[in-house]
Amino acid sequence: ISKEIRVKLSTGGLFANGLVAKDNLTLNGGMIDSYRSSLGNPATAPIGYDITVASTAVNIGDLALGSAADIYGSVAVGADSQSGFVNSIQGQIIGPNTAPGQDGVTNHGSNMIDTNRIAYDYTQEFPDVTVPPVSAGTIVATSLPAANIQNIIVVGDSTGTNTYRYQLSSVSIPNGTTLMVVGPVEFDVATNFSVTGTASLVVVDGTTTVTTSSGGMSISGAYNGVGAAKLYVGGNITISGNGSLNAPYKPEALQVYGTLSKAAYDSGVRQSITVGGNGNLTSAIYAPNADVVMNGGGSSGYMAGAAVGRSVRVNGNGYRFRYDKDLETLNDNGGYKVTAWAELSAKIDQVVIGG
């Protein structure tokens, strides 16, 4: 007795799926879809269906944002989730051509679930993150520059010639202050990184004009740069209020890595990455041992990019997660993943193997 299958493989990086949890992923509100940063701003780009929401266990609650659709894409779960999984879904899973009455499409009240877009064989490796060695020519600093008259802290070489690495115990951007990255910058933060209130972190690629107030006076300034930031953070990351990171630029320009190891997690140490209020985050997050929480407040909060965590939770009907398909091969580790397979039952499709 012999069987043959044809398997389609593709290379993929850490962000090949979009929204991934090593353990549990819980969706309690909002809207999940995709776009391409090379084609448009995440705030205005049209809906895409290229995201895969993946976890060994996924809880899909009652999601809604401006329309009946919730997950515009696919879902992948562990094999032990198959029993009763579809019946537990309160939201929707649909593709670009999903319609009532199609084979594999089921309805729960007003919600459509396209079971053709659900896979039950999800597995993935989640390697720990270590801070890379300082590259030759990188300028190392142990403190941030002082804020200028506009209350802006400017970091990086705007010509792109040099890379700066800031080795810091913690970073807390105070209310009303902007941390502006105008060149290649790496942050090696031992403990916590926070953006609160009206503070922001902006990565400049091109020209940005900023207007601020100081002592009742309005001050404008133009900043040029080729910014790109990588954050290696060992503690908690918090974005709350109206804080924003890298909005509305390309997610690849701001890469956030949680450096808590699996061994530390197993010993009881915890790390959290929290986006709250109307905070907008445009970034690629890889934190395989951190709890990632997106708490949508009001109607303007969103994350655009990709997120990988030990657990991931999305809360709030006003929140939106948009996977940037352009991140698919970022940090490609040279491995392969199965993207499609089919059993070759017809004789004409089979190939004689061996003698």
Secondary structure, DSSP 8 states (H G I E B T S, - for coil): ----EEEEEEE--TTSSEEEEEEEEEEESSEEEEE-TTT--TTT---B--EEEEEEEEEE----SSSS--EEEEEEE-GGG-TTHHHH--S-EE-TT--TTSTTEEEETTEEEEGGGEES---------------TT-EEESS-----TTSEEEES-TTSS--EEEEES-EEE-TT-EEEE-SEEEEEESS-EEE-TT-EEEE-EEEEEEEEEETTEEEEEEEEEE-EEEEEESS-EEE-TT-EESTTS-GGGEEEEE---HHHHHTT---EEEE-TT-EEEEEEEEEEEEEEEE--TTT-EEEEEEEEEEEEEE-TT-EEEEEGGGTTTT--S-EEEEEEEE--SGGG------
